[in-house]
Amino acid sequence: MNDRIVVVEDDPQMRRFLKTGLEAHGYEVAEAKTGREGLAAIVTRLPEVVLLDLALPDMEGTEVLAEIRGWSKVPVIVLSARTQSDEKIKALDLGANDYVTKPFDMGELMARVRAAMRQKIADKGAEPLFVSGRLKVDLLRRVVTVGGAEVRLSPREYELLKVLVVNAGMVMTHPMLLREVWGPAQAEESTYLRIFVGRLRHKIEADPARPKLIVTEPGVGYRLKVLAEE
């Protein structure tokens, strides 16, 4: 059986575009035009991933997301024409795994879908060895290597990298990272985050000024990209 994806989108042209593209990559697609139809489809179809628009005719996509998170951990990727940082942060804080701004390239969307599915597999206990480009992170042994050479990280640098690795491919907001690494009391201290991201980039990136691994999502947070192994 092919992996199932539920698309919750009221625009018929966008639904057709998504259905055609996803099916071409081997996915089974269930479509929903409203939030309520989407919730019903998720319950009955038990998808591997949900693609969710924010502007739906019967309810806000964020309301749909909040309901989903009340009873399911299914990966949800928000698709929206809304580009404001606060909209992205709200969706991510409510439990979205990723946020893709319209218009988008199908190749980019497929990469985000694969990242969401890898995360779902990892949550079930997959082998804890992360590889992206020349970077390897062994979460069991707490060993980080770049191009085969071990990289020494401070405890805080390692914790930050570990959070990014566990959520590889997903956008992590500034507050999310700060809460995970520094604790709730430091959730607004974004200066800490910028400093430590800069330190990590100098240790794991080929060119820290043009990072390919830890990329910035402007005004929102950071994302650790999954690249082909070198």
C-alpha positions as CSV (number, residue, x, y, z in Angstrom):
1,M,0.0,0.0,0.0
2,N,1.3,3.5,-0.9
3,D,1.8,6.0,1.9
4,R,-1.3,8.1,2.4
5,I,-1.5,11.9,2.5
6,V,-4.6,14.0,3.4
7,V,-4.7,17.3,1.6
8,V,-7.0,19.9,3.3
9,E,-7.3,22.7,0.7
10,D,-10.3,24.7,-0.5
11,D,-8.8,25.9,-3.8
12,P,-9.6,23.3,-6.5
13,Q,-6.6,24.2,-8.7
14,M,-4.2,23.9,-5.8
15,R,-5.8,20.5,-4.8
16,R,-5.4,19.3,-8.4
17,F,-1.8,20.5,-8.5
18,L,-1.0,18.7,-5.2
19,K,-2.9,15.5,-6.1
20,T,-1.1,15.2,-9.4
21,G,2.3,15.9,-8.0
22,L,1.9,13.6,-4.9
23,E,0.5,10.7,-6.9
24,A,3.4,11.1,-9.4
25,H,5.7,10.4,-6.5
26,G,3.8,7.3,-5.4
27,Y,1.6,8.7,-2.7
28,E,-2.1,7.9,-2.2
29,V,-4.0,11.2,-1.8
30,A,-7.3,12.0,0.0
31,E,-8.7,15.4,-0.6
32,A,-10.8,17.6,1.7
33,K,-12.3,21.1,0.9
34,T,-13.1,22.1,4.4
35,G,-11.7,21.8,7.9
36,R,-14.4,19.4,9.0
37,E,-13.9,17.2,5.9
38,G,-10.2,17.2,6.7
39,L,-10.7,16.1,10.3
40,A,-13.0,13.3,9.1
41,A,-10.5,12.2,6.5
42,I,-7.7,12.1,9.0
43,V,-9.8,9.9,11.3
44,T,-10.8,7.5,8.6
45,R,-7.8,7.4,6.4
46,L,-5.0,7.5,9.1
47,P,-2.5,9.3,6.8
48,E,1.3,9.4,7.1
49,V,1.3,13.2,6.6
50,V,-1.4,16.0,6.4
51,L,-1.0,19.0,4.2
52,L,-3.1,21.8,5.7
53,D,-4.1,25.2,4.3
54,L,-4.8,28.0,6.8
55,A,-7.6,29.8,4.9
56,L,-10.5,27.3,4.9
57,P,-14.2,28.2,4.3
58,D,-15.6,26.8,7.6
59,M,-12.8,27.3,10.1
60,E,-9.3,28.5,10.4
61,G,-6.5,26.0,9.6
62,T,-5.0,26.7,13.1
63,E,-8.3,25.5,14.6
64,V,-8.0,22.3,12.6
65,L,-4.4,21.9,13.7
66,A,-5.4,22.4,17.4
67,E,-8.1,19.7,17.1
68,I,-5.6,17.3,15.4
69,R,-3.1,17.8,18.1
70,G,-5.7,17.0,20.7
71,W,-5.6,13.3,19.6
72,S,-2.9,12.7,17.0
73,K,0.8,13.2,16.4
74,V,0.5,12.8,12.6
75,P,3.0,15.1,10.9
76,V,1.2,18.3,9.6
77,I,2.7,20.6,7.0
78,V,1.0,23.9,6.7
79,L,0.6,25.4,3.2
80,S,-0.3,29.0,3.2
81,A,-0.1,32.3,1.2
82,R,0.3,34.1,4.6
83,T,3.9,35.2,4.9
84,Q,3.9,37.1,8.2
85,S,6.3,35.7,10.8
86,D,3.6,35.7,13.5
87,E,1.4,33.5,11.4
88,K,4.2,31.0,10.9
89,I,5.1,31.0,14.6
90,K,1.5,30.5,15.7
91,A,1.1,27.5,13.4
92,L,4.4,26.0,14.6
93,D,3.7,26.6,18.2
94,L,0.3,24.9,17.8
95,G,2.1,21.8,16.7
96,A,2.7,22.1,12.9
97,N,5.8,20.2,11.8
98,D,6.6,22.6,9.0
99,Y,5.3,25.7,7.2
100,V,5.6,26.1,3.4
101,T,4.7,29.4,1.8
102,K,2.7,29.6,-1.4
103,P,3.6,29.5,-4.2
104,F,6.1,26.7,-3.8
105,D,8.1,24.2,-5.9
106,M,6.8,20.6,-5.8
107,G,10.4,19.5,-5.3
108,E,10.7,21.5,-2.2
109,L,7.4,20.3,-0.9
110,M,8.4,16.7,-1.5
111,A,11.6,17.2,0.5
112,R,9.5,18.6,3.4
113,V,7.2,15.6,3.2
114,R,10.1,13.1,3.2
115,A,11.6,15.0,6.2
116,A,8.2,14.7,8.1
117,M,8.1,11.0,7.3
118,R,11.6,10.4,8.5
119,Q,10.8,12.2,11.7
120,K,7.8,10.0,12.2
121,I,10.0,6.9,11.7
122,A,12.6,8.3,14.1
123,D,9.9,8.8,16.8
124,K,9.2,5.1,16.6
125,G,12.8,4.2,17.5
126,A,14.8,4.2,14.3
127,E,18.6,3.9,14.4
128,P,19.8,7.1,16.1
129,L,22.5,7.9,13.5
130,F,21.9,11.2,11.7
131,V,23.7,11.9,8.4
132,S,23.6,15.1,6.3
133,G,26.3,15.9,3.8
134,R,29.6,15.5,5.6
135,L,28.0,15.7,9.0
136,K,27.3,12.6,11.2
137,V,25.7,12.7,14.6
138,D,25.6,9.5,16.7
139,L,23.0,10.3,19.3
140,L,23.8,7.1,21.3
141,R,27.5,7.8,21.6
142,R,27.1,11.6,21.6
143,V,29.8,11.8,18.8
144,V,29.7,14.4,16.1
145,T,32.0,14.1,13.0
146,V,32.4,16.2,9.9
147,G,34.2,14.5,7.0
148,G,35.2,11.7,9.3
149,A,36.9,14.0,11.8
150,E,35.4,14.3,15.3
151,V,34.2,17.7,16.3
152,R,34.4,18.9,19.9
153,L,31.2,20.6,21.1
154,S,30.4,22.2,24.4
155,P,27.5,20.6,26.3
156,R,25.2,23.4,25.3
157,E,26.3,23.3,21.6
158,Y,25.6,19.6,21.5
159,E,22.2,20.0,23.1
160,L,21.3,22.6,20.5
161,L,22.5,20.4,17.7
162,K,20.7,17.4,19.1
163,V,17.4,19.3,19.1
164,L,17.9,20.3,15.5
165,V,18.9,16.7,14.6
166,V,15.8,15.2,16.2
167,N,13.7,17.7,14.3
168,A,15.7,17.6,11.1
169,G,14.0,19.1,8.1
170,M,11.5,20.9,10.3
171,V,11.4,24.6,11.1
172,M,12.1,25.2,14.8
173,T,11.1,28.6,16.2
174,H,13.3,30.7,18.4
175,P,11.1,30.0,21.5
176,M,11.0,26.3,20.8
177,L,14.8,26.0,20.7
178,L,15.3,28.2,23.7
179,R,12.8,26.3,25.8
180,E,14.4,22.9,24.7
181,V,18.0,23.9,25.3
182,W,17.9,26.7,28.0
183,G,14.6,26.1,29.7
184,P,11.3,28.0,29.9
185,A,12.8,30.9,31.7
186,Q,15.0,31.8,28.8
187,A,12.4,31.4,26.0
188,E,12.7,35.1,25.0
189,E,16.5,35.4,25.1
190,S,17.1,35.1,21.4
191,T,20.7,36.5,21.7
192,Y,21.8,33.2,23.3
193,L,20.4,31.4,20.3
194,R,22.2,33.5,17.7
195,I,25.5,33.1,19.5
196,F,25.3,29.4,19.8
197,V,24.0,28.9,16.2
198,G,27.0,30.9,15.1
199,R,29.4,28.7,17.1
200,L,27.8,25.5,15.7
201,R,28.1,26.8,12.1
202,H,31.8,27.5,12.5
203,K,32.3,23.9,13.7
204,I,30.1,22.0,11.2
205,E,29.6,24.1,8.1
206,A,32.1,24.2,5.2
207,D,31.4,28.0,4.9
208,P,29.8,29.4,8.0
209,A,29.0,32.6,6.1
210,R,26.9,30.6,3.6
211,P,25.5,27.8,5.7
212,K,24.0,24.8,4.0
213,L,23.1,22.7,7.1
214,I,21.7,25.1,9.7
215,V,19.6,27.5,7.6
216,T,17.8,30.6,8.9
217,E,14.0,30.9,8.5
218,P,13.9,34.8,8.7
219,G,11.9,36.1,11.6
220,V,10.9,32.6,12.7
221,G,13.8,30.3,13.6
222,Y,16.2,27.7,12.1
223,R,16.0,24.4,10.2
224,L,18.6,21.7,9.9
225,K,18.6,20.5,6.3
226,V,19.0,16.8,5.3
227,L,21.5,16.6,2.5
228,A,22.8,13.6,0.5
229,E,25.7,12.0,2.3
230,E,29.1,13.0,1.0
